[in-house]
Amino acid sequence: MVKRLLMASIVPALLGSAVAAAPPVSAPPVAHGLAVTGADIVTLSGGAILRNFTILVADGRIVRVGPASRIRPPAGYRIIDARGETLLPGLVYMHVHLANTAGADGDAAQRALAVMLSYGVTTVRSMAGGVNHIALRDAVERGRIPGPRIYAASPALHDGNTTTPQQAIAAVDRARTAGFDLIKSHNLPDLVVWQAVQDEARKVGLPVAGHVTNEVGLSRALAAGEEVEHLDSALAELLPPGSRVGYEQVPPPAILQQLDQIGDAALTALAARVKAAGSVQDPTLAIFERLADMDTPVGVLSARPTMRYVPPAVLRQWADQHRQFAAEGGLSGVDADRLVRIRRRIVAAYHKAGVPIMAGSDTAQSFQVWGDGMIAEIEALARAGLGAEAALRAATIVPRNYLRGLVNGGSSLHWKADFGAIEVGARADLILVKGSPLENLAVLREPDWVIAGGRPYDRATLVALRDRAAADAAASAPAAPPPDPAVPAAQAPAANGDVASAEAIIAALYAVISGKAGEKRNWDRFRSLFYPGARMIAIHRDAQGQARARIMTPDDYIARSQPLLYKMGFFERETRSRRETFGDLIFVQSDYESRHQPNDALAFSSGTNSIHLLFDGTRWWIITVAWS
């Protein structure tokens, strides 16, 4: 059973570095004078539409809004004839993952920003922090690259890099000094460590957003004011206390069956608690619904038009992950429907109770990409019971209000959260579309114009951004190992769950070499666990009884072991583990037993694996394995 479903912090590291055939599309300058004339404005208030209005923009701000009959654009203003089209605020994407790159021509982060902008996303919150995201944020603000305004989360804090209160305090302080806008809390099951993160973040004025483990529980997160992603721990809150352990975001079938029997009264009570706490929620419905879709063939998913923005190697990785989840997740079609249904019911109850809901889709992963994934999330929220208008508010006004309620507007640069509405004084973040999104949300996928902070992008430019991103993705290749191992490239795509924690990568190591006689091992999966240049060391005694070390690369190990492992049944499992941390290096002493069949009463071999691991800020790597 997959314990934790969304480990997207690894995904950006796998998006590769592109070799662009030509420079990407440049960002236009901020318009000194811009008039959008004759537009129908969606007010996002009670379904009201202001017909035939004109909006004047100067130096990145909306300076006037009114009926077209009463406003004449000043001389020298650029005119956008919007008659018969609909104008609405730019979209605010509250959960996305960007590669840890600085936005060089054609790199993975630049590609993602360009695609998002082409779908009308004008503000984004990056939830997989990297050291380069501060420079990336600056590059967008200066107009060096086209893209939405970025609110940058810190590198994720989890049980692989934050295991003591002291480490928690130090990590929060480093994030504050570096200029990140918020703390990303990931898998922090230790209550003392989790609380230390909350306390220190509050002390230095940084908000906390992210995961909530079942060990921590929703009640503590609500009390602390953490902004909750993925509806984390909400499912557990609906169950008796004894049923809340052993899983995280995707419960096993027996628990899903229990959840399917939960009555409306329990959901109403949960929603009332969340509302009373003043909590803001980012459900990320669409990505769970994509993952739960076991019926659509991988080939169909891979052929979707938006997959052209994804490098071929990553598409293959996603296909493997999809098959792995189907095989190991233990979810039948009925179970998947139950998962989708309970999540939608929770969102509907939250909405009915007045809980603020924001839109974020946790892309890019699992055949859902930036931009289009945002529209998919808006559509999923609408289906869950919000309807089109409230779903659009979740992508505009609600995140604006959330940020306004934070210290410094949720920005280390003290930005005012002045987007999300078409009103005088607001930042000029606007989308112009054909048709009404209140009637058909799909029209958001093909905007005619996007204005981001006063920078106007017409349809031809938006198409060029997409085409350039597709070309860069097609030309991308795994990055060569740099001299500094801060952001290495995998020799083979790594499965999301395999490299998300120290425990996961060790479990994957044992799993991939184990199998029945005649069963081929997945050696690409095996290779993906190892850092470039990693070594495997077998300690043995020669004919004279002298201890020797056979030093191998992973490929050497495959060449030596593959015939034997294929011939005989071989199952190796960990029996005990000890771990010590030294800075960025973790040493794991992993005792093991080997059997020919998994249920054999006696092991034919036992020993210990001495494993050195590195966490680079986005994923785990095996540096060395030595065994005897």
KAFENCOR-V224635 format. One record per backbone hydrogen bond with DSSP energy under -0.5 kcal/mol. CO is the residue of the C=O (numbers start at 0). NH is the residue of the N-H. If there is no record, write none. Layout:
co->[CO/CO]
nh->[NH/NH]
This chain:
co->[0/2/2/2/4/6/7/7/9/9/10/11/15/16/17/24/30/30/32/33/34/34/35/36/37/38/38/39/40/40/44/47/48/49/51/52/53/54/55/55/56/57/59/60/60/61/63/65/66/66/67/69/70/73/77/78/79/79/81/83/84/85/86/87/90/90/90/91/92/94/94/94/95/98/103/105/106/107/108/109/110/111/112/113/114/115/115/116/119/119/121/122/123/123/124/124/125/129/130/131/132/133/134/135/136/137/138/138/139/142/148/149/150/150/151/151/153/155/156/157/157/163/164/165/166/167/168/169/170/171/172/173/174/174/175/180/181/181/182/182/183/183/184/185/186/188/189/190/191/192/193/194/195/196/197/198/199/200/200/206/207/208/209/212/216/217/218/219/220/220/225/226/227/228/230/230/232/233/234/235/239/240/248/251/251/252/253/254/255/256/257/258/262/263/264/265/266/267/268/269/270/271/272/273/274/278/279/280/281/283/284/285/286/287/288/289/291/296/297/298/300/303/304/305/306/310/310/311/312/313/314/315/316/317/318/319/320/321/322/323/324/329/331/332/333/334/335/336/337/338/339/340/341/342/343/344/345/346/347/348/349/349/350/355/357/358/362/364/367/367/368/369/370/371/372/373/374/375/376/377/378/379/380/381/381/385/386/387/388/389/390/391/392/392/393/394/395/396/397/398/399/400/401/402/405/406/407/410/415/417/420/422/425/426/427/427/428/429/430/430/431/431/432/434/435/435/439/440/441/442/443/448/449/449/450/450/451/453/453/454/456/457/458/459/460/461/462/463/464/465/466/467/468/469/470/471/472/476/482/483/484/494/494/495/496/498/500/501/502/503/504/505/506/507/508/509/510/514/515/517/520/521/522/523/524/525/526/528/530/534/535/535/536/536/537/537/539/541/545/547/548/549/549/551/552/553/554/555/556/557/560/561/562/563/565/569/570/572/575/577/579/581/583/584/585/585/586/587/587/588/588/589/590/590/591/592/593/593/594/596/604/606/607/607/608/608/609/610/611/611/612/613/613/618/620/620/621/622/623/624/625/626]
nh->[2/247/248/249/6/9/10/11/12/13/13/14/107/476/19/145/58/59/77/56/36/79/54/81/83/40/52/86/42/49/47/42/50/40/67/38/65/35/62/63/33/60/427/57/62/424/55/53/69/70/70/71/72/76/34/80/36/81/84/434/39/432/41/430/92/121/122/93/124/360/361/362/126/100/106/17/110/111/112/113/114/115/116/117/118/118/120/119/90/121/148/92/125/150/95/126/152/132/133/135/136/137/138/139/140/141/143/144/142/26/123/151/125/152/180/181/128/157/185/160/161/167/168/169/170/171/172/173/174/175/176/177/178/179/178/206/153/183/184/208/156/185/210/187/158/190/193/194/195/196/197/198/199/200/201/202/203/204/205/182/226/184/228/216/220/221/222/223/224/225/227/209/281/231/233/234/236/237/237/238/242/243/250/254/255/256/257/258/259/260/260/261/266/267/268/269/270/271/272/273/274/275/276/278/277/355/227/357/229/287/288/289/290/291/292/292/293/300/301/302/303/306/307/308/309/313/314/315/316/317/318/319/320/321/322/323/324/325/326/327/328/331/335/336/337/338/339/340/341/342/343/344/345/346/347/348/349/350/351/352/353/354/353/280/359/93/96/367/363/364/372/371/374/375/376/377/378/379/380/381/382/383/385/384/386/389/390/391/392/393/394/394/395/397/358/91/399/400/401/402/403/404/404/405/408/409/410/413/417/426/422/425/61/428/429/453/89/450/87/432/447/448/85/436/438/439/442/443/444/445/446/431/451/456/429/452/454/30/455/451/449/461/462/463/464/465/466/467/468/469/470/471/472/473/474/475/475/16/484/486/487/497/498/498/499/619/504/505/506/507/508/509/510/511/512/513/513/569/518/519/522/525/526/527/528/528/529/621/533/624/537/551/538/626/539/549/547/544/541/539/550/537/551/535/556/557/558/559/560/561/564/565/566/567/517/514/594/592/590/588/586/584/614/581/587/612/579/589/610/577/590/608/574/575/606/572/603/604/570/599/593/591/609/627/589/610/625/587/622/623/585/615/620/615/613/622/530/534/611/536/609/538]
